[in-house]
Structures are given as C-alpha cells and as structure tokens.
Amino acid sequence: MGFDTAYEAISEDTDTGHRWAFGTGFTDPLAGVDTTVPPGVSGADLAAYCLMLGDDALIMSHRLQQWLARAPELEEDTALANIALDLLGQARLLLTRAGTADGSKRSEDDYAFGRGERDFRNVRLAEVGDADFAGLMARLLIFATWRLALLARLRSSADPVLAAVAAQGVKELTYHRDYAAQWVIRLGDGTDYSRERMRDGLVAVASLVPELFEPSAVEQRLAALGVAVDPAEVRAEVDSVIDRVLAEADLELPQAAGLAGVSGQAGRNGVHTEAMGYLLAELQSVARSLPGATW
C-alpha cells in the first residue's frame, strides 16, 4: 500500500480493519487457535490467570515507555521501545483472552482503562519506578528472566491460547533478558560510579523478588490441570540465571528484607505500592477523560 504522507498511513484503514502501528496489522499469533475454554477448566480461573500475566506485561510496558527519550543513547531508546511494544502485544492478547474466558466479553481496553488500582493483578516488580537507567536494567533483568521461565513452560499449556501466546512471547523475552543482562554486566563491571548505581538498582528491587515465586490459589488450581505454571517451580532456574549474570558483573542480589506490612502475593491480591496509583493516573487519563471515544 502506498501513501503520500505518514499521516495517511496512520489514519487509513487496511482491508482487515487494522492499523500499521501499536501491534496491529501484523500476523495474528492466534490465527486458527481454538479459543474455547478447555473442558474441566473454570473460565473464571482462566480469566483471572490471564489477567495476572496480562497486567504484568501491560504495567511493565508502560514503565518502559516512560523511559523513551531518557535512555543514555538513541539506540537504547529504540531498544526499550521495542521491548515495551513486545510486552504490550502480549498484554493485548492476554487481556482479550480474559474477556472471552469468563464470558464477560470485556475488551482489552475495558481491562486496561476501566479498572481501579485494586482490580489489577500484576506483581509489584512491574509497577515500581526506577531511580536511573541502572535501576531499570536490574528490574528488567529479573522481570524478563522470571517471565521467560514461566512462558517457556506455558508453551505446553492445555489452553491453546496461552500456549500460542507463550510460543511467541518466549522469542521476545529471550531478547529482553539478554539485553538487560548485557547492560547489568557492562555497568557492574564498568566504572566505580556505574558499579555503585548498578548495586543500588539491585538493592531497590531485592524486596520485590520473593513475591514472584509465591503461587496464588488460582495458579495452583490451574497448574494441577496443566493450564498454568506454579511460579514456585521456576525459582531454581531463575536464581541460576540471575546468579550467572551477576557473577559476570562481580555483583550479587542482596537478601530480600520484604516490604513492611505487606504479605506474600500482594500484587496478585490487588495490593500495590504507592507508585501504582500514579502510574494508572497517567495510563488511564485520556480514556477516562473521554469515555466511549473511538480512535
């Protein structure tokens, strides 16, 4: 297709009704996939699990988007944009799956823009802000390593949709993890100042790590049916990868002290950090100011 200006390309509908940007208009990873809920599986549980995974991706994507034009080099702006778009694509599929699984037919936009803070089920690691680029890389390394371990196992999920999303996500998350690992090693093994910033970044996220491996009741029920992954089962793999990366950087992950007054599975139960409210205020501001608008 040809356009005289880039603006025409943005505004013009294609034959399939998709646009060229923001993860649409490309090959559908769910083409030909059976979207019915597997026999014996609770649609409510499946929807809840998809919200967990989808919210993790959506909120982490938004945090990465906030770094655009703030990274140390133009090349890193581009890399962070691509990682953010990968996660946004995963979020769109998972949030849509939640709406079909529970029969509510809520759309990805309904879930992203129509819920309050206590209704989001993402882990707190995805939502916190970063003091600097080193802090972002510490957080991205842990997040991507953990999510990659989960999705690698979800490729054999009894739910065909989760399996298809995971198959695509593994390719993307492998890059996300390796990108962050290279920066952690570069900064940790660099100057005294970069090493200090990298160490501080690891300290900042250490208390959020244990939550990643604490299974909710929904995850345990679905794992028993071969649909989900019990996050406790990936702990050893994730620790091994993180330890190898940090050993290269001559660093270590501090012992997690936990957050005062917050129990395990906090994010999965809708209990978030102070940062979450500010994040959602930004994420949802346009949709809430113009309810029902189409673009």
C-alpha positions as CSV (number, residue, x, y, z in Angstrom):
1,M,0.0,0.0,0.0
2,G,1.2,3.5,-0.8
3,F,0.5,6.8,1.0
4,D,1.6,10.3,0.1
5,T,2.3,11.1,3.8
6,A,2.9,9.2,7.0
7,Y,-0.3,10.7,8.4
8,E,-2.4,9.0,5.7
9,A,-0.8,5.7,6.7
10,I,-1.9,6.2,10.3
11,S,-5.5,7.2,9.5
12,E,-6.2,4.8,6.7
13,D,-7.9,1.5,7.4
14,T,-6.5,-1.6,5.8
15,D,-8.6,-4.3,4.3
16,T,-8.6,-6.1,7.6
17,G,-9.5,-3.1,9.6
18,H,-6.1,-3.0,11.3
19,R,-3.7,-0.1,11.5
20,W,0.0,-0.4,10.9
21,A,1.2,0.7,14.4
22,F,0.9,-0.4,18.0
23,G,1.0,-4.1,17.4
24,T,-1.8,-4.3,14.9
25,G,-1.8,-5.2,11.2
26,F,0.7,-7.9,11.6
27,T,0.4,-11.7,11.5
28,D,-2.1,-12.8,14.1
29,P,-0.4,-15.3,16.5
30,L,-3.8,-16.7,17.4
31,A,-4.9,-17.4,13.8
32,G,-6.5,-20.8,13.7
33,V,-6.2,-21.3,17.5
34,D,-9.2,-22.9,19.3
35,T,-10.4,-20.2,21.8
36,T,-13.0,-22.3,23.6
37,V,-12.2,-22.9,27.3
38,P,-10.7,-26.4,27.7
39,P,-13.0,-29.0,29.2
40,G,-12.9,-29.2,33.0
41,V,-11.3,-25.7,33.3
42,S,-13.0,-22.9,35.2
43,G,-13.5,-19.9,32.9
44,A,-13.3,-17.6,35.9
45,D,-9.9,-19.1,36.9
46,L,-8.6,-18.9,33.4
47,A,-9.6,-15.3,33.1
48,A,-8.0,-14.5,36.4
49,Y,-4.8,-16.1,35.4
50,C,-4.8,-14.2,32.0
51,L,-5.3,-11.0,33.9
52,M,-2.3,-11.7,36.1
53,L,0.0,-12.3,33.1
54,G,-1.6,-9.6,31.1
55,D,-1.3,-7.0,33.8
56,D,2.3,-7.9,34.4
57,A,3.0,-7.2,30.7
58,L,0.9,-4.0,30.5
59,I,2.3,-2.3,33.5
60,M,5.9,-3.2,32.8
61,S,5.4,-2.0,29.2
62,H,4.1,1.4,30.5
63,R,7.1,1.8,32.8
64,L,9.4,1.1,29.8
65,Q,7.6,3.6,27.7
66,Q,8.3,6.3,30.3
67,W,12.0,5.8,29.5
68,L,11.7,6.8,25.9
69,A,13.9,9.8,25.2
70,R,15.5,9.4,28.6
71,A,17.9,6.5,27.8
72,P,21.7,7.1,27.7
73,E,21.8,6.6,23.9
74,L,19.4,6.8,21.0
75,E,19.9,3.1,20.3
76,E,18.7,2.3,23.8
77,D,15.6,4.4,23.2
78,T,14.8,2.2,20.3
79,A,15.6,-1.0,22.2
80,L,13.4,0.0,25.1
81,A,10.6,1.0,22.7
82,N,10.7,-2.5,21.0
83,I,10.7,-4.3,24.4
84,A,7.7,-2.2,25.5
85,L,5.8,-3.0,22.3
86,D,6.5,-6.7,22.7
87,L,5.1,-6.6,26.2
88,L,2.1,-4.5,25.1
89,G,1.4,-7.1,22.4
90,Q,1.4,-9.9,25.0
91,A,-0.9,-7.8,27.2
92,R,-3.4,-7.2,24.5
93,L,-3.8,-10.9,23.7
94,L,-4.0,-11.9,27.4
95,L,-6.5,-9.3,28.4
96,T,-8.7,-10.2,25.4
97,R,-8.4,-13.8,26.4
98,A,-9.6,-12.9,29.9
99,G,-12.8,-11.4,28.4
100,T,-13.6,-14.4,26.3
101,A,-12.7,-17.0,29.0
102,D,-15.1,-15.6,31.7
103,G,-17.9,-14.9,29.1
104,S,-17.9,-11.2,30.0
105,K,-16.7,-10.2,26.5
106,R,-14.8,-7.3,28.0
107,S,-12.2,-5.9,25.7
108,E,-8.5,-5.2,26.2
109,D,-9.4,-1.5,26.6
110,D,-12.0,-2.3,29.2
111,Y,-9.4,-4.0,31.3
112,A,-6.6,-1.6,30.7
113,F,-8.6,1.6,31.2
114,G,-11.7,0.7,33.1
115,R,-10.4,-0.9,36.3
116,G,-9.2,0.7,39.6
117,E,-5.9,0.0,41.3
118,R,-7.2,-2.8,43.5
119,D,-8.5,-4.7,40.4
120,F,-5.1,-5.0,38.8
121,R,-3.3,-8.3,39.5
122,N,0.3,-7.5,38.4
123,V,3.3,-8.3,40.6
124,R,4.7,-5.2,42.3
125,L,8.1,-5.6,40.5
126,A,6.4,-4.4,37.3
127,E,5.0,-1.2,38.7
128,V,7.7,0.5,40.7
129,G,9.7,3.3,39.3
130,D,13.5,3.5,38.7
131,A,16.0,5.9,40.1
132,D,18.1,5.7,36.9
133,F,18.9,3.5,33.9
134,A,20.9,1.0,36.0
135,G,17.9,0.5,38.3
136,L,15.7,-0.1,35.2
137,M,18.2,-2.7,33.9
138,A,18.2,-4.5,37.3
139,R,14.5,-4.7,37.3
140,L,14.2,-5.7,33.7
141,L,16.7,-8.5,34.1
142,I,14.7,-10.0,36.9
143,F,11.4,-9.5,35.3
144,A,12.3,-10.9,31.9
145,T,14.2,-13.9,33.4
146,W,11.2,-14.8,35.5
147,R,8.6,-14.2,32.8
148,L,10.7,-16.2,30.2
149,A,10.8,-19.2,32.6
150,L,7.0,-19.0,33.0
151,L,6.2,-18.7,29.3
152,A,8.7,-21.4,28.3
153,R,6.6,-23.8,30.3
154,L,3.3,-22.3,29.2
155,R,4.1,-23.4,25.6
156,S,2.7,-26.7,26.6
157,S,-0.4,-25.3,28.4
158,A,-3.7,-27.2,28.0
159,D,-5.2,-23.9,26.9
160,P,-4.3,-23.4,23.2
161,V,-4.5,-19.6,23.5
162,L,-2.0,-19.5,26.4
163,A,0.3,-21.9,24.5
164,A,0.2,-19.7,21.4
165,V,0.9,-16.5,23.3
166,A,3.7,-18.2,25.2
167,A,5.3,-19.5,22.0
168,Q,5.5,-16.0,20.6
169,G,6.5,-14.5,23.9
170,V,9.4,-16.8,24.5
171,K,11.1,-15.4,21.4
172,E,10.6,-11.8,22.6
173,L,11.6,-12.4,26.2
174,T,14.8,-14.1,25.3
175,Y,15.9,-10.9,23.8
176,H,14.6,-8.8,26.7
177,R,16.6,-10.9,29.2
178,D,19.8,-10.9,27.2
179,Y,19.6,-7.1,26.6
180,A,19.2,-6.4,30.3
181,A,21.9,-8.9,31.2
182,Q,24.4,-7.2,28.9
183,W,23.7,-3.9,30.5
184,V,23.9,-5.2,34.0
185,I,27.4,-6.7,33.3
186,R,28.5,-3.6,31.5
187,L,27.5,-1.3,34.3
188,G,28.6,-3.6,37.1
189,D,32.0,-4.2,35.6
190,G,32.5,-0.6,34.5
191,T,33.5,2.5,36.5
192,D,33.2,2.8,40.2
193,Y,30.2,5.1,39.7
194,S,28.4,2.7,37.3
195,R,29.0,-0.2,39.6
196,E,27.6,1.8,42.5
197,R,24.5,2.7,40.5
198,M,24.0,-1.0,39.5
199,R,24.4,-2.2,43.1
200,D,21.8,0.4,44.2
201,G,19.4,-0.8,41.5
202,L,19.7,-4.4,42.8
203,V,19.1,-3.2,46.3
204,A,16.0,-1.4,45.2
205,V,14.3,-4.5,43.7
206,A,15.5,-7.2,46.1
207,S,12.5,-6.9,48.4
208,L,10.1,-7.5,45.4
209,V,11.7,-10.7,44.2
210,P,10.1,-13.3,46.6
211,E,6.6,-12.3,45.5
212,L,7.4,-13.6,42.0
213,F,7.6,-17.2,43.3
214,E,4.6,-17.3,45.6
215,P,1.7,-19.1,43.9
216,S,-1.9,-17.9,44.2
217,A,-4.7,-20.3,44.7
218,V,-5.8,-19.7,41.1
219,E,-2.3,-20.6,39.8
220,Q,-2.2,-23.8,41.9
221,R,-5.6,-24.9,40.7
222,L,-4.8,-24.3,37.0
223,A,-1.3,-25.8,37.3
224,A,-2.8,-29.0,38.5
225,L,-4.9,-29.1,35.3
226,G,-1.8,-28.4,33.1
227,V,-3.1,-24.9,32.2
228,A,-0.9,-22.7,34.3
229,V,2.6,-22.8,35.8
230,D,3.2,-22.8,39.5
231,P,5.7,-19.9,39.9
232,A,7.5,-21.7,42.7
233,E,8.7,-24.3,40.2
234,V,10.8,-21.8,38.3
235,R,12.6,-20.4,41.3
236,A,15.7,-22.5,40.9
237,E,16.0,-21.7,37.1
238,V,15.6,-18.0,37.6
239,D,18.0,-17.9,40.5
240,S,20.6,-19.8,38.4
241,V,20.4,-17.3,35.5
242,I,20.5,-14.2,37.7
243,D,23.4,-15.6,39.7
244,R,25.4,-16.3,36.5
245,V,24.8,-12.8,35.2
246,L,25.7,-11.1,38.5
247,A,28.8,-13.3,38.8
248,E,30.0,-11.9,35.5
249,A,29.4,-8.4,36.8
250,D,31.0,-9.2,40.2
251,L,27.8,-8.4,41.9
252,E,25.2,-10.2,44.0
253,L,21.5,-9.8,44.7
254,P,21.0,-8.6,48.2
255,Q,18.9,-10.6,50.6
256,A,15.3,-9.6,50.4
257,A,14.0,-7.8,53.5
258,G,10.4,-7.6,52.3
259,L,8.1,-4.6,52.5
260,A,6.8,-3.6,55.9
261,G,3.2,-4.6,56.4
262,V,2.8,-6.4,53.1
263,S,2.4,-10.1,52.9
264,G,3.1,-12.5,50.0
265,Q,1.2,-12.4,46.7
266,A,0.4,-8.7,47.3
267,G,0.1,-7.7,43.7
268,R,-1.8,-10.8,42.8
269,N,-4.3,-9.8,45.5
270,G,-4.6,-6.2,44.3
271,V,-2.4,-4.8,47.0
272,H,0.1,-2.5,45.3
273,T,2.8,0.1,46.0
274,E,2.2,3.8,46.2
275,A,3.6,4.1,42.7
276,M,0.7,2.2,41.1
277,G,-1.8,4.9,41.7
278,Y,0.3,7.5,39.9
279,L,1.1,5.1,37.1
280,L,-2.6,4.4,36.4
281,A,-3.5,8.1,36.6
282,E,-1.2,8.6,33.6
283,L,-2.0,5.4,31.8
284,Q,-5.8,5.9,32.0
285,S,-6.1,9.7,31.9
286,V,-7.1,10.1,28.2
287,A,-9.6,7.2,28.2
288,R,-11.2,8.4,31.5
289,S,-11.5,12.0,30.3
290,L,-13.1,10.9,27.0
291,P,-15.3,7.9,27.9
292,G,-16.6,6.0,24.9
293,A,-14.4,7.7,22.4
294,T,-13.0,5.8,19.5
295,W,-9.8,6.4,17.6
